[in-house]
Amino acid sequence: MNKKKIFILCSTKSGLDLISLINRKYKVSCVITAKVSKKSSSERISAKEFCKKKKIRCKEIKNYSNLDEIKKFLSKEKIDILICISWQRLIPFWLIKIARLACLGAHGSHQGMYLGRGRSPINWAILAGKKIFKISLFLIKNEEADSGPEIFSKKIRINFTDDVASIYVKCHLILSEMILNFLKNIKTRIIKSKSRNRFLPKINEKDGFIDWNRSAIDLYNFIRSKSNPYPNAFTFYNKMKIEVLYAKPIEDFFFKKIKVGTVIEILNNNDLLVQTKKGILIIGIKKKYLSYIKVGTEFSSANFKKQIKNIISSHYKLYPRNRLNRLILNLSK
């Protein structure tokens, strides 16, 4: 195939994996990245050092939300394909127009890109115990988020042992194939969608507070939905915040007359057995917290339904016209 000049916008750790997968078979011309500050979210990263190791040209901007600072630089570049897959900001129209052949984006959800526009789609799919995630590659035509039109789409199975990181890997393996196929045939047929648009709201770090009044399975899904590269789920003991690194559910065992959120046992490997509303949860926490925990310790509990209602309220305050996916509304009931 004729080599085309590809620029990629990348601001997240997982995005580096996608660059590597594309670059294995098709040389990436340049990566646009942004500096990271103390206020940056946990999944953010500058790709500068990564590009240095991979010998890929890199341009780092100071302000993540202001691509205008490199407008002159990009205007002088003959960009054929612009890939905006790990850039959690809207792309300005002037930059969309710069790409001579196509400006590409990717998005997905448990019901596909149109019914799951917005934020945290992988997190919501895992949290709700969904078994399928549908990922799409699309053309960016305007400044609206995840609006399409769609080029390729494919369903990914969410296994019981999957977490956010493993679903990202699955998505990027598929997306790299989609992008390479697109580069072979720029005139690929566009998928026309007749579906309605629905949205998913952003999940913030504060939304990771665990509600022990839920089943072991529900809590397992909740905890694995808040894993690397995002902040971990957490609980409290005597106002001390304790991050939960991982969990394993035991559905068919339950101690009667023990309050939910109580540590039933500390295992030899320092994992904790914690009582839930239905079943027992094995959890792992950081070693620095273990000296404060003993059998009988009672963890504080959030109110999951109230959390979801607060997320819904925050979403509609910011985006009153963006109707939420039914999944979110059902979780609040």
C-alpha positions, 0 to 999 in steps of 0.5 A: 500500500502507498504510505500515508502520513499518519498523525495520532493524538494520544494522552492516555497510558492505554493509548500507547499500546494502540500506537505500538500495534499500529506502528508494527505494520505501518509507520506512524509519522507523528504523535501529538501528546500533552504534558501531565500535571499534578492535577491530571487524572490517573490514566493520563500520560505524556507520550514523549518518552515512549516516542523517543524509545520507539523513534517516533516523532513527537510534539508535546503541548502544554495545555491538554485542552488547547490544541490551538497552541500547535495550530501553526505547526499542524497547518504546515504538516501534510497530514493524510490520516489523523487518529484521535482515539486516546484523546479525551477532549473534543477535536476542534473543527480546524484540526478535523479539516487538516486531515486530507483523507480522514480524521478517525475516532473510536468508541464503543459500549455494551450497545454500540457507539450510538447508544453509548456515546459519552464517558466511561463506557468500558467501566459501565459495561463491566460494572453492570455485568454485561457480557458484550462490548461493541467497539467501532471505528468512525469518521470524525466529521464535526465537533460532536463527541462520538457522532460518527459515521461508523466505518467498522464495528465488532463485538468483544466478549467480556469474560468473567475475569476481564477488567478495564485493562484487559478490555482495553487490550482487546479493543486496541487489538481489534482497532489496530486491525480496523485502522490497517484495513481502512488504510488499505481501502480508504473508500471503505463503505460507511455503515449508516445507523438508524439507531437513536443516540443515548449517552453514558455519564462520566464516572469520577474517583469519588464514585468508587466508594463501595456499598457492602449492602450488595451481592458479592457478584455485584461488588466484584463487578463494581471493583473490577470496573474501577481498576487500572488505569483508573482509580481503584474502588475504596472503602473506609475504616475509622475515616481511613480510605482503603483502596481495594486492588482486586476481588473474587466472589464466593457466591455460595457461602454466607455467615449468618448474623454478621454485619455486611462489610465485616472482615470475617477472616484474614487469609495467610496471603493477607487477602481479606474475607468480607461479608456482603449482602449475598455471599462473601468477597475476597479482597486485596488491599495495600500492605500499609493498611493491613496493620489497622485491620483485624477480624471483626473490623467493620468497613463503612458503606456507601449507598450505591443507588444514591451514587447512581442518582447523583451521577445522573443528576450531575450529567443532566446539569451539564448536558440536559439534552443528552438522554442517558442509556437505559442501563444507567436509569435501571441501576438507580432503581 
